[in-house]
Structure formats: structure tokens, C-alpha cells
Amino acid sequence: MNSPEFRKEVGNKLKKAREKAKLTQVEVAEKAGISTNYYACVERGEVNIAAERLQQIAEVLGIKLLNI
């Protein structure tokens, strides 16, 4: 989960899910208990997000993470 390409891909998928859910970055961040700035960095693929945090965001967006 460390490569820039992977982070960017995850961020793009989160952005699409957020837009489909008709939520703003502020709304997702508030519901997930994180800062808006951090969530924006996640969408842009700038940070290596922890699995637990990613799960919180996925729950807010109503999407499932792949079980490995």
C-alpha cells in the first residue's frame, strides 16, 4: 500500500464513491472522524493511509473493502 500509484488509485476510487454518494470532502471527513485536509490528501494519493482509517471512510461512503 506504499506505492504512489496504488495510493492514487485508492484515492480516485474514494473520490468516485464520494461523488456517487453526493457527499463533500468535509462531510466524509466529519463522519469518519478525520480532518478535511487529511481526507483531501487521501483522495489525492499523498498519504499512506492505515487500513483501519480506510475502513472508516469506506463505511461512511457505503462501500466494501476487498477481503484478503
Protein Blocks (a to p, Z undefined) as FASTA:
>chain_A
ZZfklmmmmmmmmmmmmmmnopafklmmmmnopafklmmmmmnopaccdfklmmmmmmmn
opacddZZ
